[in-house]
Amino acid sequence: MAKTFDIVVPDLGDFDNVEVIEVLVAAGDSVEREDGLITVETDKAAMDIPSPEHGKIEDISVSVGDTVSSGDVIGHLTIQVTDTVVIAPAFKHEPTGDTTVLSVPARPAGEPQRTGRVQTLVVPDLGDFDDVEVIEVHISMGDQIQVEDALVTLETDKAAMDVPAIVGGRIESVLVKVGDKVSEGASLAIIEALVGGTPTTAASSAEEPETALDTPPAVDAKPQVETPTVVAAKPQVESPPDALPPINEAGFARAHASPSIRKLARELGVDLAQVKGSGAKNRIRADDVKAFVKAILTGKAGAPAGGALPKVPSVDFAKFGEIELQPMTRIQKIAGPRLQASWINLPHVTQHDQADITELEEKRQTLKGPARERGISLTPLAFIMKACVAALAEYPKVNSSLADDGKNLVYKKYCHLGFAADTEQGLMVPVIRDADKMDVYELAEQLATLSAAARDGKLKADQMQGATFTISSLGGIGGTAFTPIVNAPEVAILGVSRSAMQPVWNGSKFRARLMLPLSLSYDHRVIDGAAAVRFTTFLGQALADVDGLLEGASR
Protein backbone atom coordinates (compact mmCIF):
# COMPACT_ATOMS: atom_id res chain seq x y z
CA MET A 1 0.00 0.00 0.00
CA ALA A 2 1.30 3.48 -0.90
CA LYS A 3 0.70 6.73 0.93
CA THR A 4 1.85 10.22 -0.02
CA PHE A 5 2.76 12.82 2.60
CA ASP A 6 3.85 16.45 2.64
CA ILE A 7 7.55 16.92 3.35
CA VAL A 8 8.05 19.80 5.75
CA VAL A 9 11.10 21.79 6.78
CA PRO A 10 12.15 20.76 10.32
CA ASP A 11 12.92 23.16 13.15
CA LEU A 12 15.67 25.54 11.99
CA GLY A 13 16.20 27.08 15.42
CA ASP A 14 16.41 30.88 15.38
CA PHE A 15 16.66 31.09 11.58
CA ASP A 16 13.82 32.12 9.25
CA ASN A 17 13.51 32.69 5.49
CA VAL A 18 16.61 30.66 4.80
CA GLU A 19 17.85 30.57 1.19
CA VAL A 20 17.77 27.33 -0.84
CA ILE A 21 21.20 27.04 -2.47
CA GLU A 22 20.90 23.56 -3.95
CA VAL A 23 18.17 21.06 -4.86
CA LEU A 24 19.56 17.53 -4.56
CA VAL A 25 16.65 15.42 -5.86
CA ALA A 26 14.00 15.46 -8.56
CA ALA A 27 10.54 13.95 -9.06
CA GLY A 28 10.75 10.17 -9.42
CA ASP A 29 13.99 9.79 -7.42
CA SER A 30 14.12 7.04 -4.81
CA VAL A 31 15.54 8.24 -1.50
CA GLU A 32 16.51 6.66 1.79
CA ARG A 33 15.96 8.02 5.25
CA GLU A 34 18.37 10.92 6.05
CA ASP A 35 19.30 11.43 2.35
CA GLY A 36 19.63 15.14 1.60
CA LEU A 37 16.72 16.68 -0.33
CA ILE A 38 17.71 20.35 -0.49
CA THR A 39 20.57 22.42 0.90
CA VAL A 40 19.86 25.70 2.68
CA GLU A 41 22.31 28.32 3.85
CA THR A 42 22.05 30.61 6.87
CA ASP A 43 24.46 33.40 7.61
CA LYS A 44 26.45 30.91 9.69
CA ALA A 45 26.42 27.57 7.89
CA ALA A 46 24.97 25.40 5.13
CA MET A 47 22.78 22.43 6.04
CA ASP A 48 20.88 19.66 4.27
CA ILE A 49 17.15 19.10 4.79
CA PRO A 50 16.98 15.27 4.99
CA SER A 51 14.35 12.82 3.83
CA PRO A 52 12.23 11.72 6.82
CA GLU A 53 11.79 8.16 5.46
CA HIS A 54 12.57 5.75 2.63
CA GLY A 55 10.38 6.33 -0.42
CA LYS A 56 9.95 8.01 -3.83
CA ILE A 57 9.93 11.75 -4.45
CA GLU A 58 6.63 12.81 -6.04
CA ASP A 59 7.63 16.44 -6.46
CA ILE A 60 9.89 19.16 -5.00
CA SER A 61 8.18 22.56 -4.89
CA VAL A 62 11.20 24.79 -4.22
CA SER A 63 14.03 25.99 -6.45
CA VAL A 64 17.49 27.44 -5.96
CA GLY A 65 17.10 31.02 -4.67
CA ASP A 66 13.80 30.40 -2.86
CA THR A 67 13.59 30.95 0.89
CA VAL A 68 12.05 28.52 3.38
CA SER A 69 11.23 28.50 7.09
CA SER A 70 10.40 25.85 9.69
CA GLY A 71 7.15 24.04 8.82
CA ASP A 72 7.11 24.98 5.11
CA VAL A 73 6.07 22.22 2.69
CA ILE A 74 8.87 21.60 0.20
CA GLY A 75 7.49 18.55 -1.65
CA HIS A 76 5.75 15.22 -1.41
CA LEU A 77 7.06 11.72 -0.63
CA THR A 78 5.38 8.36 -1.26
CA ILE A 79 6.12 5.42 1.05
CA GLN A 80 5.58 1.74 0.29
CA VAL A 81 5.17 -0.43 3.43
CA THR A 82 2.84 -3.22 2.23
CA ASP A 83 -0.41 -2.93 4.24
CA THR A 84 0.81 -0.60 7.01
CA VAL A 85 2.27 2.88 7.03
CA VAL A 86 4.37 4.35 9.82
CA ILE A 87 3.82 8.08 10.12
CA ALA A 88 7.20 9.72 10.69
CA PRO A 89 7.45 12.91 12.80
CA ALA A 90 8.74 14.96 9.84
CA PHE A 91 5.56 14.31 7.80
CA LYS A 92 2.70 16.80 7.81
CA HIS A 93 -0.60 14.96 8.35
CA GLU A 94 -4.05 15.36 9.83
CA PRO A 95 -4.86 13.70 13.19
CA THR A 96 -6.61 10.34 12.80
CA GLY A 97 -7.12 9.38 16.44
CA ASP A 98 -4.11 7.05 16.26
CA THR A 99 -1.16 9.01 15.01
CA THR A 100 1.18 6.03 15.16
CA VAL A 101 -0.30 3.64 12.60
CA LEU A 102 -2.91 3.73 9.89
CA SER A 103 -5.54 0.99 9.74
CA VAL A 104 -4.40 -2.61 9.34
CA PRO A 105 -6.63 -4.96 7.32
CA ALA A 106 -7.99 -8.10 8.97
CA ARG A 107 -5.74 -11.15 8.91
CA PRO A 108 -6.77 -14.43 7.29
CA ALA A 109 -8.03 -17.15 9.63
CA GLY A 110 -5.25 -19.16 11.24
CA GLU A 111 -2.73 -16.31 11.47
CA PRO A 112 -1.61 -15.22 14.97
CA GLN A 113 -3.53 -12.31 16.48
CA ARG A 114 -1.59 -9.03 16.41
CA THR A 115 -1.55 -5.79 18.30
CA GLY A 116 -2.08 -3.60 15.25
CA ARG A 117 0.90 -1.60 16.54
CA VAL A 118 3.74 -1.12 14.11
CA GLN A 119 7.24 -0.44 15.37
CA THR A 120 10.39 0.61 13.63
CA LEU A 121 13.37 -1.56 14.62
CA VAL A 122 16.49 0.57 14.77
CA VAL A 123 20.23 0.20 15.30
CA PRO A 124 21.23 0.21 18.99
CA ASP A 125 24.15 2.03 20.60
CA LEU A 126 27.34 1.03 18.73
CA GLY A 127 29.79 2.70 21.08
CA ASP A 128 32.41 4.74 19.20
CA PHE A 129 31.46 3.34 15.79
CA ASP A 130 29.55 5.16 13.07
CA ASP A 131 28.63 4.37 9.45
CA VAL A 132 28.93 0.63 10.10
CA GLU A 133 28.51 -1.66 7.10
CA VAL A 134 25.64 -4.14 6.83
CA ILE A 135 27.25 -7.42 5.75
CA GLU A 136 24.23 -9.72 6.08
CA VAL A 137 20.43 -9.29 6.27
CA HIS A 138 18.67 -12.16 8.07
CA ILE A 139 15.03 -11.12 7.54
CA SER A 140 12.62 -10.66 4.63
CA MET A 141 9.18 -9.11 4.28
CA GLY A 142 6.56 -11.45 5.76
CA ASP A 143 8.98 -13.32 8.07
CA GLN A 144 7.75 -14.27 11.55
CA ILE A 145 10.47 -13.53 14.12
CA GLN A 146 10.92 -13.90 17.88
CA VAL A 147 12.62 -11.71 20.46
CA GLU A 148 16.45 -11.91 20.15
CA ASP A 149 16.30 -13.23 16.56
CA ALA A 150 19.07 -11.65 14.48
CA LEU A 151 17.89 -8.89 12.13
CA VAL A 152 21.17 -7.96 10.43
CA THR A 153 24.89 -8.48 10.92
CA LEU A 154 27.05 -5.36 11.11
CA GLU A 155 30.81 -5.21 10.73
CA THR A 156 32.99 -2.60 12.38
CA ASP A 157 36.74 -2.33 11.84
CA LYS A 158 37.22 -4.66 14.82
CA ALA A 159 34.43 -7.23 14.87
CA ALA A 160 31.13 -8.42 13.42
CA MET A 161 27.96 -8.25 15.51
CA ASP A 162 24.32 -9.26 15.18
CA VAL A 163 21.54 -6.76 15.91
CA PRO A 164 18.73 -8.66 17.71
CA ALA A 165 14.99 -7.99 17.61
CA ILE A 166 13.48 -6.52 20.78
CA VAL A 167 9.96 -7.64 19.86
CA GLY A 168 8.50 -10.61 18.02
CA GLY A 169 6.07 -10.41 15.16
CA ARG A 170 5.73 -10.17 11.40
CA ILE A 171 8.21 -8.18 9.32
CA GLU A 172 6.23 -5.67 7.27
CA SER A 173 9.15 -4.06 5.48
CA VAL A 174 12.97 -4.36 5.40
CA LEU A 175 14.64 -0.96 5.11
CA VAL A 176 18.31 -1.92 4.60
CA LYS A 177 20.32 -4.12 2.28
CA VAL A 178 23.81 -5.64 2.24
CA GLY A 179 26.42 -2.94 1.73
CA ASP A 180 24.44 -0.14 3.38
CA LYS A 181 26.14 1.97 6.06
CA VAL A 182 24.15 2.53 9.26
CA SER A 183 24.66 4.35 12.55
CA GLU A 184 22.94 4.39 15.92
CA GLY A 185 19.22 5.05 15.50
CA ALA A 186 19.04 4.14 11.80
CA SER A 187 15.88 2.25 10.77
CA LEU A 188 16.34 -1.44 9.94
CA ALA A 189 12.81 -2.83 9.53
CA ILE A 190 9.15 -2.27 10.27
CA ILE A 191 7.43 -4.95 12.37
CA GLU A 192 3.85 -5.64 13.49
CA ALA A 193 4.07 -7.13 16.98
CA LEU A 194 2.34 -10.34 18.05
CA VAL A 195 -0.29 -10.65 20.79
CA GLY A 196 -0.78 -14.41 20.79
CA GLY A 197 1.87 -17.08 21.13
CA THR A 198 4.55 -14.91 22.74
CA PRO A 199 3.11 -13.10 25.79
CA THR A 200 6.37 -11.47 26.79
CA THR A 201 6.85 -10.13 23.29
CA ALA A 202 3.36 -8.67 23.17
CA ALA A 203 3.79 -7.04 26.56
CA SER A 204 7.07 -5.44 25.67
CA SER A 205 5.74 -4.18 22.35
CA ALA A 206 2.66 -2.67 24.00
CA GLU A 207 4.73 -0.83 26.55
CA GLU A 208 7.46 0.43 24.22
CA PRO A 209 6.09 1.82 20.94
CA GLU A 210 8.65 3.28 18.56
CA THR A 211 11.50 2.20 20.85
CA ALA A 212 15.15 2.05 19.85
CA LEU A 213 17.05 -1.16 20.46
CA ASP A 214 18.85 -0.99 23.78
CA THR A 215 20.09 -4.58 24.03
CA PRO A 216 23.87 -4.82 23.68
CA PRO A 217 24.71 -6.43 20.32
CA ALA A 218 26.10 -9.94 20.39
CA VAL A 219 29.30 -10.52 18.50
CA ASP A 220 29.30 -13.16 15.81
CA ALA A 221 32.84 -13.51 14.64
CA LYS A 222 32.80 -17.16 13.52
CA PRO A 223 35.37 -17.82 10.83
CA GLN A 224 34.13 -18.39 7.32
CA VAL A 225 35.77 -21.44 5.79
CA GLU A 226 36.41 -21.14 2.09
CA THR A 227 37.90 -23.75 -0.23
CA PRO A 228 41.33 -22.86 -1.67
CA THR A 229 41.42 -22.46 -5.43
CA VAL A 230 44.32 -23.71 -7.57
CA VAL A 231 45.15 -21.10 -10.17
CA ALA A 232 47.08 -21.73 -13.37
CA ALA A 233 47.01 -18.23 -14.76
CA LYS A 234 47.49 -14.71 -13.49
CA PRO A 235 44.30 -13.09 -12.15
CA GLN A 236 43.33 -10.11 -14.26
CA VAL A 237 43.27 -7.16 -11.89
CA GLU A 238 43.25 -3.68 -13.30
CA SER A 239 44.45 -0.81 -11.16
CA PRO A 240 43.85 2.86 -11.83
CA PRO A 241 46.76 4.87 -13.22
CA ASP A 242 46.75 7.18 -10.22
CA ALA A 243 45.60 7.11 -6.62
CA LEU A 244 43.55 9.78 -4.90
CA PRO A 245 45.46 12.00 -2.46
CA PRO A 246 45.00 11.59 1.28
CA ILE A 247 42.50 14.00 2.84
CA ASN A 248 43.91 17.11 4.48
CA GLU A 249 41.38 17.52 7.29
CA ALA A 250 42.13 21.19 7.91
CA GLY A 251 41.65 22.07 4.23
CA PHE A 252 38.62 19.81 3.94
CA ALA A 253 36.94 21.65 6.85
CA ARG A 254 37.50 25.06 5.18
CA ALA A 255 36.14 23.98 1.77
CA HIS A 256 33.02 25.80 0.54
CA ALA A 257 30.63 22.84 0.24
CA SER A 258 27.32 21.65 1.66
CA PRO A 259 27.00 18.65 4.02
CA SER A 260 25.76 16.37 1.23
CA ILE A 261 28.78 17.23 -0.91
CA ARG A 262 31.08 16.61 2.05
CA LYS A 263 29.45 13.20 2.54
CA LEU A 264 29.94 12.38 -1.16
CA ALA A 265 33.58 13.45 -0.97
CA ARG A 266 34.16 11.25 2.09
CA GLU A 267 32.63 8.26 0.33
CA LEU A 268 34.85 8.78 -2.74
CA GLY A 269 37.98 9.64 -0.75
CA VAL A 270 38.23 13.13 -2.26
CA ASP A 271 40.08 15.96 -0.52
CA LEU A 272 37.79 18.96 -1.04
CA ALA A 273 40.75 21.28 -0.53
CA GLN A 274 42.00 20.14 -3.95
CA VAL A 275 38.67 20.57 -5.78
CA LYS A 276 37.80 23.76 -7.70
CA GLY A 277 34.15 24.74 -7.21
CA SER A 278 31.96 25.79 -10.14
CA GLY A 279 28.98 27.02 -8.13
CA ALA A 280 28.12 30.48 -6.83
CA LYS A 281 30.95 31.96 -4.76
CA ASN A 282 33.12 29.01 -5.91
CA ARG A 283 30.86 26.54 -4.09
CA ILE A 284 31.84 22.91 -4.74
CA ARG A 285 29.05 20.92 -6.41
CA ALA A 286 28.58 17.16 -6.88
CA ASP A 287 29.70 17.39 -10.52
CA ASP A 288 32.95 19.05 -9.42
CA VAL A 289 33.75 16.15 -7.07
CA LYS A 290 32.96 13.52 -9.72
CA ALA A 291 35.00 15.37 -12.34
CA PHE A 292 37.97 15.49 -9.96
CA VAL A 293 37.84 11.74 -9.38
CA LYS A 294 37.46 11.02 -13.11
CA ALA A 295 40.44 13.23 -13.95
CA ILE A 296 42.64 11.43 -11.43
CA LEU A 297 41.60 7.91 -12.42
CA THR A 298 41.88 8.52 -16.17
CA GLY A 299 45.30 10.11 -15.82
CA LYS A 300 44.17 13.49 -17.14
CA ALA A 301 45.27 15.04 -13.85
CA GLY A 302 47.84 13.83 -11.40
CA ALA A 303 47.38 13.59 -7.67
CA PRO A 304 49.04 16.45 -5.76
CA ALA A 305 52.70 16.01 -4.94
CA GLY A 306 53.21 13.45 -2.21
CA GLY A 307 49.60 12.32 -2.52
CA ALA A 308 50.29 8.76 -3.62
CA LEU A 309 52.77 6.09 -2.62
CA PRO A 310 54.93 4.24 -5.17
CA LYS A 311 53.16 1.15 -6.43
CA VAL A 312 54.24 -2.38 -5.57
CA PRO A 313 55.20 -4.29 -8.75
CA SER A 314 52.55 -6.66 -10.06
CA VAL A 315 54.07 -10.10 -10.68
CA ASP A 316 52.61 -13.03 -12.62
CA PHE A 317 53.60 -15.73 -10.12
CA ALA A 318 51.88 -18.46 -12.15
CA LYS A 319 54.53 -18.30 -14.89
CA PHE A 320 57.12 -19.57 -12.41
CA GLY A 321 55.10 -22.56 -11.24
CA GLU A 322 51.79 -23.69 -9.78
CA ILE A 323 50.18 -21.32 -7.29
CA GLU A 324 47.19 -21.37 -4.96
CA LEU A 325 44.93 -18.51 -3.90
CA GLN A 326 43.47 -18.56 -0.41
CA PRO A 327 41.11 -15.83 0.84
CA MET A 328 42.23 -13.66 3.73
CA THR A 329 40.22 -13.96 6.92
CA ARG A 330 37.72 -11.26 7.80
CA ILE A 331 39.95 -10.02 10.63
CA GLN A 332 42.94 -9.76 8.28
CA LYS A 333 40.91 -7.75 5.78
CA ILE A 334 39.83 -5.35 8.51
CA ALA A 335 43.14 -5.05 10.36
CA GLY A 336 45.36 -4.70 7.28
CA PRO A 337 44.32 -1.18 6.24
CA ARG A 338 44.41 0.05 9.85
CA LEU A 339 47.94 -1.26 10.35
CA GLN A 340 49.06 0.23 7.05
CA ALA A 341 47.54 3.59 7.92
CA SER A 342 49.28 3.56 11.31
CA TRP A 343 52.65 2.62 9.81
CA ILE A 344 52.42 5.33 7.13
CA ASN A 345 51.11 8.16 9.31
CA LEU A 346 53.07 7.60 12.54
CA PRO A 347 56.87 8.03 12.64
CA HIS A 348 57.74 4.73 14.31
CA VAL A 349 60.85 4.19 16.39
CA THR A 350 61.52 1.03 18.40
CA GLN A 351 63.54 0.93 21.63
CA HIS A 352 64.89 -2.55 22.45
CA ASP A 353 65.79 -3.47 26.03
CA GLN A 354 66.02 -6.43 28.40
CA ALA A 355 64.58 -7.07 31.85
CA ASP A 356 65.94 -9.47 34.47
CA ILE A 357 62.98 -11.64 35.51
CA THR A 358 64.92 -14.35 37.36
CA GLU A 359 63.29 -13.71 40.74
CA LEU A 360 59.92 -13.02 39.13
CA GLU A 361 59.87 -16.43 37.42
CA GLU A 362 60.99 -18.24 40.57
CA LYS A 363 58.20 -16.58 42.55
CA ARG A 364 55.64 -17.24 39.81
CA GLN A 365 56.49 -20.96 39.84
CA THR A 366 55.80 -21.16 43.59
CA LEU A 367 52.48 -19.30 43.22
CA LYS A 368 51.32 -21.03 40.03
CA GLY A 369 50.07 -24.23 41.72
CA PRO A 370 47.97 -22.56 44.45
CA ALA A 371 46.60 -20.11 41.89
CA ARG A 372 45.54 -22.96 39.60
CA GLU A 373 43.61 -24.53 42.47
CA ARG A 374 41.61 -21.30 42.60
CA GLY A 375 40.98 -21.49 38.84
CA ILE A 376 43.57 -18.83 37.96
CA SER A 377 46.27 -19.30 35.31
CA LEU A 378 49.11 -17.11 36.59
CA THR A 379 51.02 -16.34 33.36
CA PRO A 380 54.06 -14.05 32.97
CA LEU A 381 51.88 -11.61 31.00
CA ALA A 382 49.87 -10.78 34.14
CA PHE A 383 53.09 -9.64 35.87
CA ILE A 384 54.18 -7.72 32.75
CA MET A 385 50.83 -5.90 32.72
CA LYS A 386 51.19 -4.99 36.38
CA ALA A 387 54.65 -3.58 35.67
CA CYS A 388 53.31 -1.62 32.68
CA VAL A 389 50.63 -0.05 34.89
CA ALA A 390 53.38 1.23 37.20
CA ALA A 391 55.48 2.52 34.26
CA LEU A 392 52.51 4.31 32.68
CA ALA A 393 51.74 6.01 36.00
CA GLU A 394 55.37 7.18 36.17
CA TYR A 395 55.42 8.33 32.51
CA PRO A 396 51.83 9.43 31.68
CA LYS A 397 52.83 10.71 28.24
CA VAL A 398 53.08 7.07 27.09
CA ASN A 399 49.42 6.71 28.12
CA SER A 400 48.33 9.78 26.13
CA SER A 401 47.16 10.45 22.55
CA LEU A 402 47.84 13.22 20.07
CA ALA A 403 44.82 15.51 19.72
CA ASP A 404 43.16 15.89 16.31
CA ASP A 405 44.52 19.41 15.95
CA GLY A 406 48.07 18.07 16.20
CA LYS A 407 48.90 20.77 18.75
CA ASN A 408 47.80 19.21 22.04
CA LEU A 409 48.18 15.95 23.93
CA VAL A 410 45.20 14.16 25.47
CA TYR A 411 46.27 12.85 28.89
CA LYS A 412 43.96 10.06 30.06
CA LYS A 413 43.11 9.67 33.74
CA TYR A 414 42.39 5.96 33.18
CA CYS A 415 44.50 2.97 32.17
CA HIS A 416 42.94 0.40 29.80
CA LEU A 417 45.41 -2.24 28.59
CA GLY A 418 44.96 -3.97 25.24
CA PHE A 419 46.71 -7.25 24.54
CA ALA A 420 47.19 -9.08 21.25
CA ALA A 421 45.36 -12.43 21.17
CA ASP A 422 46.28 -14.99 18.51
CA THR A 423 43.14 -16.66 17.12
CA GLU A 424 42.32 -18.85 14.11
CA GLN A 425 40.73 -15.83 12.45
CA GLY A 426 43.76 -13.61 12.99
CA LEU A 427 45.05 -11.14 15.53
CA MET A 428 42.48 -9.58 17.90
CA VAL A 429 43.07 -7.04 20.66
CA PRO A 430 40.80 -7.38 23.72
CA VAL A 431 40.99 -4.60 26.30
CA ILE A 432 41.24 -4.90 30.11
CA ARG A 433 39.54 -1.79 31.50
CA ASP A 434 40.85 -0.04 34.60
CA ALA A 435 43.89 -2.29 34.76
CA ASP A 436 45.47 0.12 37.24
CA LYS A 437 42.83 -0.90 39.80
CA MET A 438 43.62 -4.62 39.61
CA ASP A 439 46.21 -6.83 41.28
CA VAL A 440 48.17 -9.55 39.48
CA TYR A 441 45.55 -12.23 40.17
CA GLU A 442 42.69 -10.07 38.86
CA LEU A 443 44.68 -9.24 35.73
CA ALA A 444 45.33 -12.97 35.20
CA GLU A 445 41.59 -13.71 35.48
CA GLN A 446 40.72 -11.01 32.95
CA LEU A 447 43.41 -12.28 30.58
CA ALA A 448 41.98 -15.80 30.66
CA THR A 449 38.37 -14.66 30.22
CA LEU A 450 39.00 -12.29 27.32
CA SER A 451 41.42 -14.67 25.59
CA ALA A 452 38.80 -17.43 25.64
CA ALA A 453 36.16 -15.05 24.26
CA ALA A 454 38.54 -14.01 21.45
CA ARG A 455 39.26 -17.62 20.48
CA ASP A 456 35.54 -18.46 20.48
CA GLY A 457 34.63 -15.38 18.44
CA LYS A 458 32.45 -14.01 21.24
CA LEU A 459 34.15 -10.69 22.00
CA LYS A 460 31.72 -7.78 22.13
CA ALA A 461 32.47 -4.43 20.52
CA ASP A 462 33.02 -2.64 23.84
CA GLN A 463 35.56 -5.31 24.84
CA MET A 464 37.86 -4.14 22.04
CA GLN A 465 37.61 -0.37 22.48
CA GLY A 466 39.26 2.30 24.56
CA ALA A 467 42.78 0.88 25.01
CA THR A 468 45.38 3.42 26.11
CA PHE A 469 48.40 1.10 25.73
CA THR A 470 48.83 -2.30 24.07
CA ILE A 471 51.06 -5.30 24.78
CA SER A 472 51.94 -7.85 22.10
CA SER A 473 53.52 -10.90 23.73
CA LEU A 474 55.12 -13.47 21.44
CA GLY A 475 57.18 -15.09 24.21
CA GLY A 476 55.14 -18.28 24.11
CA ILE A 477 56.11 -18.76 20.45
CA GLY A 478 59.70 -17.51 20.31
CA GLY A 479 61.80 -14.70 18.87
CA THR A 480 64.41 -12.38 20.30
CA ALA A 481 63.05 -8.95 19.25
CA PHE A 482 60.60 -7.36 16.81
CA THR A 483 59.04 -4.03 15.86
CA PRO A 484 55.32 -3.95 16.79
CA ILE A 485 53.15 -1.38 14.98
CA VAL A 486 51.58 1.26 17.21
CA ASN A 487 47.81 0.84 17.47
CA ALA A 488 46.78 4.45 16.72
CA PRO A 489 45.49 6.64 18.36
CA GLU A 490 47.70 5.14 21.07
CA VAL A 491 51.27 6.44 21.01
CA ALA A 492 53.18 3.31 22.06
CA ILE A 493 53.03 -0.47 22.09
CA LEU A 494 55.17 -2.98 23.97
CA GLY A 495 56.45 -6.11 22.24
CA VAL A 496 57.58 -9.03 24.42
CA SER A 497 59.72 -11.89 23.08
CA ARG A 498 60.84 -15.21 24.60
CA SER A 499 62.96 -15.00 27.77
CA ALA A 500 66.29 -16.86 27.81
CA MET A 501 69.08 -17.61 30.28
CA GLN A 502 72.10 -15.38 29.64
CA PRO A 503 75.43 -14.72 31.37
CA VAL A 504 75.22 -11.31 33.03
CA TRP A 505 78.27 -9.52 34.53
CA ASN A 506 77.56 -8.36 38.09
CA GLY A 507 80.81 -6.44 38.58
CA SER A 508 82.93 -9.37 39.73
CA LYS A 509 81.73 -12.38 37.75
CA PHE A 510 79.18 -13.65 35.25
CA ARG A 511 75.94 -15.07 36.60
CA ALA A 512 73.18 -16.95 34.77
CA ARG A 513 70.09 -14.73 34.67
CA LEU A 514 66.71 -15.11 32.95
CA MET A 515 66.43 -12.10 30.62
CA LEU A 516 63.21 -10.94 28.95
CA PRO A 517 63.51 -9.02 25.62
CA LEU A 518 61.34 -5.87 25.43
CA SER A 519 60.58 -3.90 22.24
CA LEU A 520 58.82 -0.55 22.73
CA SER A 521 57.57 1.04 19.49
CA TYR A 522 56.47 4.65 19.87
CA ASP A 523 55.17 7.65 17.97
CA HIS A 524 58.18 9.95 17.73
CA ARG A 525 55.93 13.02 17.46
CA VAL A 526 54.92 12.46 21.09
CA ILE A 527 57.74 10.43 22.67
CA ASP A 528 61.43 11.04 22.07
CA GLY A 529 64.26 8.53 22.45
CA ALA A 530 65.26 9.66 25.93
CA ALA A 531 61.69 9.27 27.23
CA ALA A 532 61.39 5.85 25.61
CA VAL A 533 64.55 4.45 27.18
CA ARG A 534 63.56 5.85 30.58
CA PHE A 535 60.24 4.04 30.21
CA THR A 536 61.82 0.66 29.36
CA THR A 537 64.44 1.10 32.10
CA PHE A 538 61.72 1.75 34.67
CA LEU A 539 59.74 -1.20 33.32
CA GLY A 540 62.76 -3.47 33.73
CA GLN A 541 63.24 -2.32 37.32
CA ALA A 542 59.56 -2.96 38.07
CA LEU A 543 59.78 -6.51 36.66
CA ALA A 544 62.86 -7.19 38.77
CA ASP A 545 60.95 -6.21 41.93
CA VAL A 546 58.48 -9.09 42.15
CA ASP A 547 57.47 -8.25 45.72
CA GLY A 548 56.46 -4.78 44.56
CA LEU A 549 54.32 -6.26 41.80
CA LEU A 550 52.56 -8.55 44.32
CA GLU A 551 52.05 -5.81 46.88
CA GLY A 552 48.38 -5.49 47.73
CA ALA A 553 47.47 -8.77 46.01
CA SER A 554 44.41 -10.25 47.69
CA ARG A 555 45.26 -13.92 47.23
Buried (B, 14 or more C-beta within 10 A) or exposed (E): EEBBBBBBBBEBEEBEEBBBBBBBBEEEBEBBBBBBBBBBBBEEEBBBBBBBBBBBBBEBEBEEEBEBEEEBBBBBBEBEBBEBBBBBEBBEEEEEEEEEBBEBEEEEEEEBEBBBBBBBBBBBBBBEBEBBBBBBBBBEEEBBBBBEBBBBBBBBEBBBBBBBBBBBBBBBBBBBEEEBEBEBEBBBBBBBBBBEEBEEBBEBBEEBBEBBBEEBBBBBBEEEEEEEEEEEEEEEEEEEEBBBBBBBEEEBEEBBBBBBBBBBBEEEEBBBBBBEBEBEEEBBBBEBBEBBBEEBBEEEBEBBEEBBEEEEEEEEEEEEEEBEEEEEBBBEEBBEEBBEEBEEEBEBBBBBBBBBBBBBBEBBEEBEEEBEEEEBBBBBBBBBBBBBBBBBEEBBBBBBBBEEEEEEEEEBEEBBBBBBBBBEBBBBBBBBBEBBEBBBBBBBBBBBEBBEBBBEBBBBBBBBBBBBBBBBBBBEEEEEBBBBBBBBBBBBBBBBBBBBEEEBEEEEEEEEBBBBBBBBBBBBEBBEEEBBBBBBBBBBBBBBBBEBBBEEEEB
